[in-house]
Amino acid sequence: MRAAAIPLLLLTGLAACSAYPADPPTRSARAQAQIARELAGRVPGKPVSCLSNWRSNDMVTVDDRTLLFRNGRTTYVNHLRGSCTNLGFGGYALLTKQFGGLGLCDGDVARVIDTASGFTVGSCAIGEFVPYTRVANR
């Protein structure tokens, strides 16, 4: 009897996790304004899975779940899969580690590091990169 109860409890717990979809996270007014400024005059393109050539000093942290990557006339928006806790606050840095390839790709795990102590204080997965390209003047 006890052996049958454990799987039943596990299934009940799993059903509770998927019963209600998570509400989309809200973005602060500051983050919304920053994104609007960065993407003004740009139009979105088809998402890409990887940025093969990027420099960390071209990465802009908007908040705990949004990164921007500037590359010439294109700015890539990345909505992280989950929240990288503390990333949006000063004193923390995003450290990525890729295995088996070049660049930064959808699904790569990034760690948030406290720059004073060097300790990992959070982590999250990188999402797709949506390119926003400046509209050419006619």
FENURBEL-V431747 format. One record per helix or strand of 2 or more residues. SS is the DSSP state (h for helix, s for strand). FROM is the first residue (numbers start at 0). TO is the last residue. If there is no record, write none. Layout:
# FENURBEL-V431747
ss:from:to
SS:FROM:TO
SS:FROM:TO
This chain:
# FENURBEL-V431747
ss:from:to
h:1:17
h:28:38
s:41:43
s:49:50
h:55:57
s:58:62
s:65:70
s:73:78
s:91:95
s:103:104
s:108:113
s:119:124
s:128:133
